[in-house]
Amino acid sequence: MGAHQAKSERLTIYLVKDPTLLDEQIVDTTKAKNPVDLKISSGSARLYVKKSPPPTQPAWSNFLIENQDVPEDLFEGRRSEGAVLVFRKDDAAFALTFGTGFHMVDLDLVVRDFGLRVALNSSDPERLRSLDKSSYESNPLNMRSQSPRGADIFDLLINTETDLVYAITGTSTEPLFGSHVTGRDALTITPEITLDDLPAVLTEAFRRYDERLPDRFSWIEDLRRVKDSETLEILDMELSTLLRSDRLPDNIWLGEPEIVDWESQIGYSFDLRERTLIHKTLQLPTLIEYMAEQGDEPTATALRRHLVYAVDDHFYPLKKWTAYRCLYAEIASGPQTYILRNGDWHAIKESFIQRVDGQLSKLEIDTIKMPVYKHGSETEYNACVAADSVGYELLDRKTVQFGGVYDKIEFCDLVRNGRDLIHVKVYKNSATLSHLFAQGSVGAETFVADEVFRTKLNEQLPKGIKLKDPAARPNPADYRVVYAIVTAKDIPKTLPFFSKVTLKNAIASLGALGFSVAIAKIEIDREFLNTVSCKPSRRTQAAAPDLVRKPRRAGRRSEPPAAPPS
């Protein structure tokens, strides 16, 4: 028989974490037909073809044909073909998926970011086509930046300090891989090959995975994957403890681990049974409630068993992940900070931490002591400070209708002595701090740059601090932005790491404009703290839900005494 002619084939390649695993552990063989061993030039290749499900009519067909005289087979239903090829050579094992075959692979057993690392080592840094990232700067966001032509990675709007890159597509520098390479957990390429050429392609991919990243991409390793089994066990234990606490912490949430297609999917489910609930969004309390109904506690081990499906309008799974992969967390354990993303723990590189802490060590600490906090809300506190303290003017809740990207801008909460622009926030979580730091930057930048904003702002300023000429550009050196945080802890030292990064960037932005910046700690009244640490009235809960401890629910594990807000 003559040799097959090479042609372009789309390959989706996963690297298996442990090559000693059996095929039955990597692939759900209960969903496959009997395996077939394929002839190949080197190594071994075993093919698992997915069993075809019975055809089903789309859910929307009843709307069209109910009580209509139409043929029964008008809608033929769908059959989804899929296959997995398990390739082994030397000390490596790969799973190649075709069609819907990825549903058969246990993705917890593949190397996270294998494809990303190979793609980074095989792409022209100045000819990238697409980049997927998640941001920790404020609320967690999954984003995709694309260019119709090849672009430099920084042209794709990447922030090297607050963005985590988890997928790229670029122009290939390796002829074996074809013209373009895409990498995330899997490596996706379209080379011109036959099956006998496959070992050479996979060998090259494995070699590039082990290579050091180019200098252009070296910052991606500021978050280092944790591989030590003992450390991983400790982190999962800490995570499980937090998940079982009466009040879910703000540093853990549930979200999609990758970009999803909102046009194709209608929501998420935790199983594929008939009449199962479809949720529009992923919420951690909803998952925990579902697990409780199944008799499971929310632990790291249990979350690896439970699945999350993104389903389409036929209720067919477009994607599936373990619930553990959908967890995002930022946890401090000892002196080290760890991030859980996409099912993997990452330690923040020490040099990155030192760089951020070093810059924050230069931050001015405000020496003017502000009144202690013993109020039901920030609004109440700001009003009391302005009414009872000399030199303070109240601007809280006085927004300037400005239009554009920010629509309404709150200049600041308090003005002190006509110079200090004070932004006050009770520290609840990382997102609230990010909002605080962004508010200071946006307000100050617009104040300096836009005459229309200054004119509208001047209408709201108290008489004693009105601008003499709103048309004149103010001198930023005449003002100081003060971030005042209500907390019992040492700041900025104890801030969550990504809050520190956001603060550092805000300081740099304000400094470039000419503003000086300071941080202030607002102490909490001890008697007030003791009052709200016990079970509060409903009225108190409504006034300050984040400064009180919720009563323990029956059947849930009790937590230690509530700490002061931090």
Phi, psi and omega per residue, in radians:
M1 nan 2.365 -3.105
G2 -1.225 2.794 -3.135
A3 -1.223 2.524 3.089
H4 -1.244 2.502 3.090
Q5 -1.438 2.340 -3.141
A6 -1.166 2.422 3.035
K7 -2.517 2.866 -3.080
S8 -1.162 2.243 3.114
E9 -2.268 2.300 3.079
R10 -1.418 2.096 -3.116
L11 -2.029 2.297 3.022
T12 -1.997 1.984 -2.904
I13 -2.062 2.155 3.016
Y14 -1.901 2.475 3.012
L15 -1.699 2.212 -3.138
V16 -1.384 2.349 -3.098
K17 -1.020 -0.836 -3.051
D18 -2.083 1.873 -3.088
P19 -1.170 -0.196 3.122
T20 -1.451 -0.126 3.116
L21 -1.113 2.539 3.086
L22 -1.340 2.733 3.093
D23 -0.952 -0.682 -3.090
E24 -1.124 -0.373 3.090
Q25 -1.483 -0.575 -3.119
I26 -1.389 -0.729 -3.044
V27 -1.992 2.405 3.038
D28 -1.343 1.569 -3.036
T29 -1.231 -0.242 3.093
T30 -1.187 -0.333 3.130
K31 -1.679 0.047 -3.026
A32 -2.006 2.713 2.972
K33 -1.273 3.090 3.112
N34 -1.029 2.387 -3.088
P35 -1.190 2.718 3.120
V36 -2.197 2.212 3.059
D37 -1.455 2.218 -3.106
L38 -1.765 2.560 3.045
K39 -1.342 2.350 -3.096
I40 -2.609 2.738 -2.998
S41 -1.128 -0.586 3.085
S42 -2.728 2.768 -3.077
G43 1.295 -2.878 3.122
S44 -2.280 2.583 -3.112
A45 -2.417 2.120 3.127
R46 -2.141 2.264 -3.036
L47 -1.802 2.289 3.057
Y48 -2.059 2.005 -3.135
V49 -1.735 2.312 -3.078
K50 -1.196 2.383 3.024
K51 -1.166 2.417 -3.127
S52 -1.428 2.265 3.081
P53 -1.275 2.775 3.082
P54 -1.112 2.540 -3.122
P55 -1.125 2.484 3.116
T56 -2.281 2.525 3.098
Q57 -1.303 2.537 3.087
P58 -1.086 2.626 -3.062
A59 -1.060 -0.535 -3.069
W60 -1.434 -0.075 -3.065
S61 -1.167 -0.598 3.139
N62 -1.044 -0.621 3.129
F63 -1.030 -0.594 -3.049
L64 -1.562 -0.614 -2.939
I65 -2.023 -0.034 3.132
E66 -1.064 2.266 -3.113
N67 1.112 0.396 3.101
Q68 -1.883 2.609 3.111
D69 -1.572 1.464 -3.119
V70 -2.272 2.719 3.119
P71 -1.033 2.531 -3.130
E72 -1.113 -0.522 -3.090
D73 -1.714 0.372 3.131
L74 -0.990 -0.769 3.023
F75 -1.764 2.075 -3.056
E76 -1.466 -0.160 -3.075
G77 1.410 -3.073 -3.065
R78 -2.171 2.495 2.972
R79 -2.171 2.254 -3.067
S80 -1.939 1.896 3.132
E81 -1.405 2.558 3.107
G82 -2.825 2.756 3.129
A83 -2.729 2.749 3.046
V84 -2.268 2.283 3.050
L85 -1.896 2.067 3.091
V86 -1.678 2.045 -3.124
F87 -1.982 2.314 3.126
R88 -2.231 2.387 3.050
K89 -2.729 2.301 -3.127
D90 0.938 -2.148 -3.083
D91 -1.846 0.553 -3.123
A92 -2.352 2.576 3.060
A93 -2.318 2.387 -3.125
F94 -2.179 2.631 2.992
A95 -2.122 2.067 3.117
L96 -1.833 2.185 -3.085
T97 -1.869 2.533 3.132
F98 -2.282 2.408 -3.126
G99 1.049 -2.261 -3.138
T100 -1.593 0.342 -3.113
G101 -1.116 -0.355 -3.118
F102 -1.097 -0.384 3.092
H103 -1.131 -0.352 -3.080
M104 -1.570 -0.175 -3.053
V105 -1.664 2.352 3.032
D106 -1.385 1.747 -3.022
L107 -1.253 -0.188 3.030
D108 -1.288 -0.228 -3.107
L109 -1.775 0.099 3.107
V110 -1.823 2.782 -3.103
V111 -1.337 2.072 3.088
R112 -1.141 2.426 3.072
D113 1.168 0.256 3.048
F114 -0.994 -0.901 -3.116
G115 -1.101 -0.686 3.136
L116 -1.061 -0.808 -3.091
R117 -1.147 -0.715 3.099
V118 -1.121 -0.743 -3.133
A119 -1.125 -0.703 3.111
L120 -1.109 -0.588 3.127
N121 -1.521 0.046 -3.085
S122 -2.289 0.178 -3.096
S123 -2.023 2.591 2.996
D124 -1.292 2.039 -3.068
P125 -1.032 -0.343 -3.118
E126 -1.783 0.151 -3.117
R127 -2.373 0.895 3.091
L128 -1.533 2.528 -3.113
R129 -1.841 -0.518 -3.052
S130 -2.699 2.595 3.139
L131 -2.546 2.203 3.046
D132 -1.817 2.387 -3.088
K133 -2.553 2.748 2.969
S134 -2.106 2.507 -3.043
S135 -1.989 2.416 3.044
Y136 -1.872 0.166 -3.028
E137 -1.171 -0.647 3.137
S138 -2.424 -2.062 2.987
N139 -1.252 2.528 -3.112
P140 -1.117 2.253 -3.105
L141 -2.264 2.440 2.926
N142 -1.791 2.241 -3.047
M143 -2.388 2.672 3.061
R144 -2.223 2.256 3.038
S145 -1.946 2.306 -3.092
Q146 -2.277 2.673 3.060
S147 -2.366 2.292 3.111
P148 -1.151 -0.372 3.053
R149 -2.114 2.858 3.132
G150 -1.024 2.386 -3.108
A151 -2.367 2.702 3.012
D152 -1.172 2.634 -3.076
I153 -1.023 -0.573 -3.117
F154 -1.387 -0.290 3.003
D155 -1.274 -0.293 3.118
L156 -1.579 0.350 2.973
L157 1.057 1.000 3.116
I158 -1.783 2.406 2.997
N159 -1.850 1.968 -2.995
T160 -1.208 -0.191 -3.084
E161 -1.817 -0.468 -3.079
T162 -2.092 -0.053 3.137
D163 -1.853 2.419 3.027
L164 -1.873 2.031 3.122
V165 -1.419 2.244 3.103
Y166 -2.233 0.048 3.027
A167 -2.837 2.474 3.022
I168 -2.457 2.716 2.937
T169 -2.237 2.285 -3.117
G170 -2.610 3.022 3.078
T171 -1.275 2.229 -3.046
S172 -1.296 2.410 3.014
T173 -1.750 0.015 -3.133
E174 -1.981 1.925 -3.097
P175 -0.974 -0.561 -3.139
L176 -1.049 -0.449 -3.039
F177 -1.605 -0.092 -3.078
G178 1.604 -2.863 -2.998
S179 -1.394 -0.539 -3.100
H180 -2.346 2.714 -3.138
V181 -2.358 2.367 3.082
T182 -2.140 2.328 -3.111
G183 -2.386 2.307 2.890
R184 -2.470 -2.158 2.995
D185 -1.112 -0.765 3.098
A186 -1.695 2.681 2.981
L187 -1.698 2.198 3.134
T188 -2.058 2.108 -3.112
I189 -2.428 2.860 3.115
T190 -2.295 1.281 -3.122
P191 -1.460 2.807 3.005
E192 -1.587 1.785 -3.039
I193 -2.570 2.925 2.861
T194 -1.926 3.064 -3.141
L195 -1.061 -0.593 -3.131
D196 -1.199 -0.335 3.098
D197 -1.465 -0.207 -3.037
L198 -1.041 -0.759 -3.140
P199 -0.968 -0.686 -3.136
A200 -1.154 -0.681 3.129
V201 -1.131 -0.793 -3.102
L202 -1.226 -0.615 3.084
T203 -1.097 -0.735 3.124
E204 -1.174 -0.690 3.108
A205 -1.090 -0.737 3.139
F206 -1.134 -0.676 3.125
R207 -1.119 -0.749 -3.119
R208 -1.235 -0.497 3.067
Y209 -1.099 -0.632 -3.108
D210 -1.401 -0.211 -3.092
E211 -1.285 2.698 3.017
R212 -1.206 2.501 3.133
L213 -1.196 2.574 3.061
P214 -1.031 2.671 -3.133
D215 -0.951 -0.588 -3.107
R216 -1.082 -0.448 -3.107
F217 -1.982 0.148 -2.986
S218 -1.093 -0.505 -3.128
W219 -1.094 -0.357 3.131
I220 -1.075 -0.436 -3.120
E221 -1.524 0.175 3.008
D222 -1.086 -0.425 2.969
L223 -1.840 1.957 -3.046
R224 -1.758 2.259 3.137
R225 -1.153 2.339 3.113
V226 -1.449 2.199 -3.122
K227 -2.038 -0.302 -3.117
D228 -1.161 2.134 -3.028
S229 -1.113 -0.632 -3.137
E230 -1.171 -0.744 3.103
T231 -1.119 -0.728 3.125
L232 -1.080 -0.702 3.134
E233 -1.121 -0.733 3.131
I234 -1.120 -0.761 -3.136
L235 -1.102 -0.730 3.114
D236 -1.151 -0.612 3.082
M237 -1.131 -0.761 3.119
E238 -1.129 -0.707 3.109
L239 -1.074 -0.787 -3.129
S240 -1.078 -0.710 3.117
T241 -1.071 -0.760 3.139
L242 -1.150 -0.679 -3.120
L243 -1.194 -0.470 -3.124
R244 -1.576 -0.054 -3.114
S245 -1.223 2.750 -3.088
D246 -1.061 -0.643 -3.124
R247 -2.061 2.034 -3.113
L248 -1.097 2.279 -3.140
P249 -1.235 2.742 -3.101
D250 -1.378 -0.171 -3.099
N251 -1.599 0.203 3.068
I252 -2.306 2.297 3.122
W253 -2.624 3.004 -3.088
L254 -2.005 2.387 3.133
G255 -2.867 2.923 3.126
E256 -1.159 2.358 3.135
P257 -1.410 -0.034 -3.141
E258 -2.696 3.034 3.099
I259 -1.111 2.368 3.097
V260 -2.074 2.718 -3.107
D261 -1.665 1.800 -3.065
W262 -1.255 -0.303 3.106
E263 -1.350 -0.515 -3.081
S264 -1.596 -0.607 -3.035
Q265 -1.689 2.683 3.116
I266 -1.950 -0.188 -3.140
G267 2.835 -2.766 -3.034
Y268 -2.304 2.576 3.036
S269 -2.367 2.798 -3.134
F270 -1.793 -0.020 2.979
D271 -2.760 3.100 -3.094
L272 -2.052 0.399 3.129
R273 -1.282 2.789 3.083
E274 -1.084 2.515 3.111
R275 1.102 0.310 3.066
T276 -1.201 2.657 -3.113
L277 -1.298 2.397 3.041
I278 -1.867 2.131 -3.094
H279 -1.776 2.350 -3.126
K280 -1.172 -0.596 -3.138
T281 -2.334 2.854 3.086
L282 -1.596 2.168 3.123
Q283 -2.300 2.277 -3.106
L284 -1.057 -0.776 3.109
P285 -1.026 -0.603 3.124
T286 -1.139 -0.740 3.108
L287 -1.120 -0.774 -3.127
I288 -1.097 -0.675 3.087
E289 -1.101 -0.738 3.105
Y290 -1.087 -0.776 -3.139
M291 -1.087 -0.680 3.115
A292 -1.093 -0.664 3.099
E293 -1.123 -0.478 3.111
Q294 -1.554 0.025 3.134
G295 1.428 0.367 -3.108
D296 -1.944 2.456 2.965
E297 -1.481 2.632 3.121
P298 -1.362 1.566 3.081
T299 -2.107 2.867 3.123
A300 -1.028 -0.711 3.140
T301 -1.104 -0.806 -3.127
A302 -1.146 -0.649 -3.130
L303 -1.148 -0.433 3.077
R304 -1.301 -0.359 3.115
R305 -1.503 -0.603 -3.066
H306 -1.425 2.490 -3.084
L307 -1.945 2.657 3.023
V308 -2.101 2.236 -3.122
Y309 -1.982 2.376 2.900
A310 -1.663 2.108 -2.989
V311 -2.033 2.666 3.101
D312 -1.684 -3.000 -3.054
D313 -1.301 -0.060 2.970
H314 -1.637 0.033 -3.030
F315 1.107 0.506 3.090
Y316 -1.683 2.390 -3.097
P317 -1.261 2.056 3.053
L318 -1.409 -0.635 3.111
K319 -2.527 2.727 3.005
K320 -2.477 2.564 3.080
W321 -2.465 2.735 2.921
T322 -1.245 2.659 3.111
A323 -1.055 -0.539 3.129
Y324 -1.093 -0.667 3.119
R325 -1.157 -0.441 -3.108
C326 -1.512 -0.052 3.138
L327 -1.458 2.403 2.976
Y328 -2.072 2.403 -3.130
A329 -2.679 2.644 2.975
E330 -2.255 2.016 -3.031
I331 -2.264 2.331 3.019
A332 -1.654 2.167 3.115
S333 -2.245 1.881 -3.038
G334 1.153 -2.430 -3.124
P335 -1.437 -0.088 -3.000
Q336 -1.837 2.568 3.052
T337 -1.892 2.371 -3.088
Y338 -2.174 2.554 3.105
I339 -2.089 2.288 3.003
L340 -1.776 2.132 3.136
R341 -2.581 2.276 3.046
N342 0.989 0.628 3.055
G343 1.449 0.056 -3.132
D344 -2.185 2.491 3.026
W345 -1.549 2.387 3.079
H346 -2.155 2.392 2.995
A347 -1.679 2.358 3.119
I348 -1.286 2.246 -3.064
K349 -1.005 2.350 -3.053
E350 -1.021 -0.678 -3.128
S351 -1.135 -0.576 3.092
F352 -1.168 -0.794 3.115
I353 -1.059 -0.792 -3.121
Q354 -1.105 -0.659 -3.138
R355 -1.122 -0.777 -3.137
V356 -1.192 -0.835 -3.133
D357 -1.095 -0.624 3.133
G358 -1.103 -0.704 3.136
Q359 -1.262 -0.619 3.122
L360 -1.277 -0.378 3.119
S361 -1.133 -0.336 3.124
K362 -1.542 -0.086 -3.089
L363 -1.195 2.326 3.133
E364 -1.203 2.303 3.031
I365 -1.667 2.121 -3.088
D366 -1.119 2.222 -3.090
T367 -1.587 -0.165 3.123
I368 -1.459 1.985 -3.058
K369 -1.310 2.161 3.104
M370 -1.519 2.746 3.126
P371 -0.978 2.583 -3.131
V372 -1.198 2.753 -3.104
Y373 -1.646 2.116 3.054
K374 -2.573 0.762 -2.983
H375 -2.150 2.865 -3.107
G376 -1.395 -0.284 -3.113
S377 -2.812 2.896 3.070
E378 -1.086 -0.689 -3.134
T379 -1.034 -0.797 3.132
E380 -1.129 -0.727 -3.140
Y381 -1.082 -0.861 -3.107
N382 -1.043 -0.729 -3.139
A383 -1.121 -0.702 -3.141
C384 -1.181 -0.706 3.128
V385 -1.071 -0.809 -3.120
A386 -1.134 -0.600 -3.092
A387 -1.389 -0.599 -2.963
D388 -1.848 -0.203 -3.055
S389 -2.016 2.459 -3.113
V390 -1.298 2.392 3.017
G391 1.621 -0.054 -3.103
Y392 -1.793 2.407 3.034
E393 -2.111 2.470 -3.052
L394 -1.623 2.177 3.017
L395 -2.164 -0.014 3.134
D396 -0.970 2.370 3.121
R397 1.273 0.030 3.102
K398 -1.678 1.522 -3.082
T399 -1.574 2.635 3.097
V400 -1.800 2.067 3.081
Q401 -1.246 1.965 -2.964
F402 -2.140 -0.404 -3.082
G403 1.323 -3.017 3.139
G404 1.274 -2.732 -3.000
V405 -1.154 -0.500 -3.066
Y406 -1.758 -0.255 3.093
D407 1.058 -1.388 3.133
K408 -2.011 2.304 -3.100
I409 -2.101 2.242 3.019
E410 -1.689 1.982 -3.015
F411 -1.051 -0.846 3.051
C412 -2.982 3.101 3.126
D413 -1.611 -0.725 -3.120
L414 -2.426 2.550 2.982
V415 -2.003 2.238 -3.120
R416 -1.978 2.194 3.093
N417 0.956 0.505 3.091
G418 1.219 0.066 -3.041
R419 -2.182 -0.797 -3.049
D420 -1.452 2.101 3.091
L421 -1.668 1.792 -2.960
I422 -1.756 2.266 3.067
H423 -1.987 2.116 -3.022
V424 -1.879 2.375 3.092
K425 -2.609 2.280 2.940
V426 -1.326 2.148 -3.057
Y427 -1.327 1.935 3.098
K428 -1.892 -0.747 -3.116
N429 -2.809 3.128 -3.071
S430 -1.105 -0.654 -3.096
A431 -1.136 -0.666 3.138
T432 -1.137 -0.636 3.118
L433 -1.209 -0.701 3.105
S434 -1.043 -0.697 3.094
H435 -1.105 -0.731 3.130
L436 -1.044 -0.855 -3.083
F437 -1.170 -0.659 3.113
A438 -1.165 -0.689 3.132
Q439 -1.026 -0.750 3.126
G440 -1.120 -0.739 -3.124
S441 -1.165 -0.832 -3.084
V442 -1.124 -0.795 -3.127
G443 -1.071 -0.795 -3.109
A444 -1.190 -0.743 -3.121
E445 -1.094 -0.776 -3.128
T446 -1.186 -0.633 3.109
F447 -1.017 -0.733 -3.116
V448 -1.355 -0.656 -2.915
A449 -1.574 -0.422 -2.920
D450 -2.189 2.075 -3.126
E451 -1.182 -0.671 -3.139
V452 -1.067 -0.754 3.104
F453 -1.062 -0.787 -3.119
R454 -1.095 -0.662 3.138
T455 -1.120 -0.796 3.132
K456 -1.189 -0.676 3.107
L457 -1.095 -0.714 -3.077
N458 -1.063 -0.501 3.111
E459 -1.160 -0.409 -3.099
Q460 -1.770 -0.214 -3.100
L461 -1.242 2.426 3.045
P462 -1.026 2.727 -3.030
K463 -0.951 -0.701 -3.044
G464 -1.209 -0.309 -3.098
I465 -2.175 0.315 3.107
K466 -1.118 2.588 3.084
L467 -1.294 2.357 3.120
K468 -1.181 -0.669 -3.124
D469 -2.466 1.640 -3.120
P470 -1.031 -0.400 -3.132
A471 -1.273 -0.430 -3.110
A472 -1.392 2.360 3.122
R473 -1.197 2.161 -3.122
P474 -1.236 2.731 3.089
N475 -1.560 1.952 -3.109
P476 -0.997 -0.479 -3.130
A477 -1.140 -0.266 3.121
D478 -1.446 -0.056 -3.047
Y479 -2.243 2.783 3.061
R480 -2.367 2.274 3.073
V481 -1.571 2.178 -3.113
V482 -2.059 2.109 3.040
Y483 -1.635 1.924 -3.083
A484 -1.847 2.009 -3.020
I485 -1.982 2.228 3.095
V486 -1.445 1.957 -3.100
T487 -2.854 2.787 3.067
A488 -1.747 0.022 -3.053
K489 -1.802 2.995 -3.123
D490 -1.417 2.043 3.136
I491 -2.079 2.594 0.115
P492 -1.516 0.068 -3.013
K493 -0.972 -0.729 -3.014
T494 -1.683 0.154 3.101
L495 -1.129 2.585 3.007
P496 -0.967 2.607 -2.973
F497 -1.011 -0.832 -3.075
F498 -1.253 -0.370 2.974
S499 -1.200 -0.652 3.069
K500 -1.081 -0.738 -3.141
V501 -1.089 -0.780 3.135
T502 -1.100 -0.714 3.103
L503 -1.110 -0.784 3.126
K504 -1.005 -0.768 -3.129
N505 -1.189 -0.631 3.091
A506 -1.132 -0.712 3.110
I507 -1.080 -0.754 3.140
A508 -1.103 -0.740 -3.138
S509 -1.123 -0.794 3.141
L510 -1.192 -0.665 3.113
G511 -1.105 -0.658 3.120
A512 -1.122 -0.496 3.098
L513 -1.398 -0.327 3.141
G514 1.908 0.047 3.111
F515 -1.430 2.562 2.890
S516 -1.571 2.705 -3.044
V517 -2.315 2.471 3.076
A518 -2.448 2.768 3.056
I519 -2.079 2.465 -3.115
A520 -2.243 2.443 3.067
K521 -1.775 2.164 3.072
I522 -1.701 2.021 -3.119
E523 -1.220 2.678 3.094
I524 -1.817 2.293 3.140
D525 -1.026 2.213 -3.055
R526 -1.108 -0.723 3.131
E527 -1.115 -0.682 3.087
F528 -1.106 -0.719 3.119
L529 -1.047 -0.813 -3.123
N530 -1.128 -0.576 -3.137
T531 -1.173 -0.731 -3.034
V532 -1.600 -0.041 -3.130
S533 -1.426 -0.210 3.039
C534 -1.643 -3.133 -3.098
K535 -1.100 2.079 -3.053
P536 -1.538 2.923 3.011
S537 -1.290 2.857 3.111
R538 -1.084 -0.604 3.140
R539 -1.123 -0.736 3.123
T540 -1.160 -0.706 3.109
Q541 -1.035 -0.722 -3.131
A542 -1.178 -0.585 -3.090
A543 -1.329 -0.677 -3.064
A544 -2.519 1.193 -3.041
P545 -1.081 -0.425 -3.075
D546 -1.670 -0.001 3.086
L547 -1.854 0.087 3.140
V548 -2.145 2.818 3.128
R549 -1.711 2.288 3.134
K550 -1.274 2.550 3.092
P551 -1.134 2.591 -3.092
R552 -1.266 2.355 3.088
R553 -1.527 2.575 3.136
A554 -1.093 2.456 3.082
G555 1.513 -0.136 3.111
R556 -1.783 2.627 -3.120
R557 -1.209 2.325 -3.125
S558 -1.270 2.676 -3.134
E559 -1.953 2.863 3.111
P560 -1.095 2.881 3.103
P561 -0.919 2.483 -3.059
A562 -1.063 2.323 3.069
A563 -1.461 2.809 3.047
P564 -1.057 2.694 3.082
P565 -0.959 2.430 -3.104
S566 -2.489 nan nan
